[in-house]
Amino acid sequence: MEFYKGISFWDTDCEELSPPLTDSTIQRAEKELGIKLPHSYTELLKEKNGGALNYPNFFIGQDKQTTSIDFMEGIDFEGVERGVGILKSVEWTKKQELPEGLIVLWTDIHAWVVLDYRNQVENPSVVYFYEDYSSEDIQWKSVEIAPDFDTFLNKLFRGSTLNPKYLKPSYGRKKE
């Protein structure tokens, strides 16, 4: 298991590179959203404006369940009408009846990784929202992944969480 250590965050092999953002574009987005984005997030957007991740996995909850996000949203003023980027967060969360004050980093509609600005305009926590199917009327549950975006980055990893020594042999792999 390899944890993110500040290099090669974006997976540049699987897609076309999106142009990095400028400070003025980031400031424009912050003004429109009424928040201050985490510095480490904006630094990543200056490398590449959203996309697939090299370190997509993280643990949630006390039982350390592994979850993954295959990409992270960027800022796209031109794509707002098409439904892309964090500028659509208010519309997306309202439609799903999630709380106000969330900036969507990733979603598959049934689960969401968000910057949680409900209690502040700076230094948001990173929260995982998911649909709870345990009752007839589906409700949203949430769990904090990290108290801030920097801590979240340090929790991202790639690779299996299972020790290969305990896995059954499979195609092309010899038993140890």
Number of C-alpha atoms within 10 A of each C-alpha: 9 11 16 18 13 10 7 12 19 22 18 15 9 10 9 9 15 14 12 16 20 14 12 9 13 19 15 13 19 15 11 10 18 13 18 18 21 16 13 13 14 21 16 17 24 17 17 19 22 25 21 18 21 20 25 22 21 20 15 18 12 7 7 9 9 12 12 17 19 15 18 20 19 26 23 20 15 10 12 13 9 9 14 16 22 24 22 20 21 17 12 18 18 12 9 11 11 16 12 14 21 23 27 24 19 22 19 10 12 11 17 22 24 24 24 24 20 13 9 12 14 15 18 24 22 25 23 21 20 19 14 15 11 8 7 7 7 11 13 15 13 15 14 17 21 19 15 18 22 16 13 17 19 15 19 22 21 16 12 11 11 9 8 11 9 9 10 10 12 8 5 6 8 8 11 9
